Amino acid sequence: MEISIGSVVSSKAGRDKGELFVVLALDSEYAMLANGDLRKVDKPKKKKLKHIQKTNFVSEFIAEKMKSSGKVTNSEVRKALAEYKPMD
């Protein structure tokens, strides 16, 4: 599974190592990430793709909303992260 807009990812490096984020935008080398708490959607974290770990969860709501209107709210991002249940 490829990383796409709306994917829930985990940080592999940096101060935020182990934190969960939602992908808001992508380019060839970077992803723009937000978690709705410390990293708000109006100031997302720019992180290299090699420094994030994909999960098996994609928030369809976030993906559709980003395609249609291009913006989501912090509460919607927090809700998408709350829906993610890691495989134990």
C-alpha positions in Angstrom: 0.0 0.0 0.0 1.3 3.4 -1.0 1.2 6.5 1.2 -1.6 8.8 0.0 -3.5 11.8 1.2 -5.6 10.8 4.2 -3.1 8.0 5.3 -2.3 7.7 8.9 1.5 7.5 9.3 3.9 7.2 12.2 7.1 9.3 12.5 10.3 7.3 12.4 12.8 10.1 13.2 13.0 13.4 14.9 11.5 14.9 18.1 8.1 13.5 17.1 9.3 9.9 16.7 6.5 7.5 17.3 3.8 10.1 16.9 0.8 9.6 14.6 -0.1 12.0 11.8 -2.5 12.3 8.9 -1.0 13.1 5.5 -2.5 16.3 4.1 -0.4 16.7 1.0 2.4 14.9 -0.9 5.1 15.7 -3.4 7.9 13.5 -4.7 10.1 13.7 -1.6 8.0 15.3 1.2 4.7 14.8 3.0 2.8 17.5 4.9 1.5 16.1 8.2 -0.8 17.2 10.9 -2.3 15.7 14.0 -4.8 18.4 15.0 -3.1 19.0 18.3 0.5 20.1 18.3 0.7 20.2 14.5 -2.3 22.1 13.3 -3.7 21.9 9.7 -2.8 25.5 9.1 0.8 24.9 9.9 1.5 21.2 8.9 4.9 19.5 9.5 7.0 19.0 6.3 8.7 15.6 6.6 10.7 13.5 4.2 8.9 10.3 3.1 11.9 8.2 4.3 11.2 9.4 7.8 7.6 8.3 8.0 6.2 4.8 8.4 2.9 4.0 6.7 0.1 2.2 8.5 -2.7 0.1 7.2 -5.3 2.8 7.7 -6.5 5.6 5.3 -9.2 8.0 6.4 -11.5 8.1 3.5 -13.3 11.1 5.0 -10.0 13.2 5.0 -9.0 12.0 1.6 -12.4 12.9 0.0 -12.6 16.3 1.8 -9.0 17.2 0.7 -9.9 16.3 -2.9 -13.2 18.3 -2.9 -12.5 21.4 -0.8 -8.7 21.2 -0.2 -9.1 21.8 3.6 -10.0 20.0 6.8 -10.3 21.1 10.4 -8.2 20.2 13.3 -11.1 18.3 15.0 -11.6 16.2 11.8 -7.9 15.3 11.8 -8.1 14.3 15.5 -11.2 12.3 14.8 -9.5 10.4 12.0 -6.5 9.6 14.3 -8.9 8.4 17.0 -10.5 6.0 14.5 -7.1 4.4 13.8 -6.6 1.2 15.7 -3.1 -0.3 15.5 -2.8 -4.0 14.9 -1.4 -5.7 18.0 
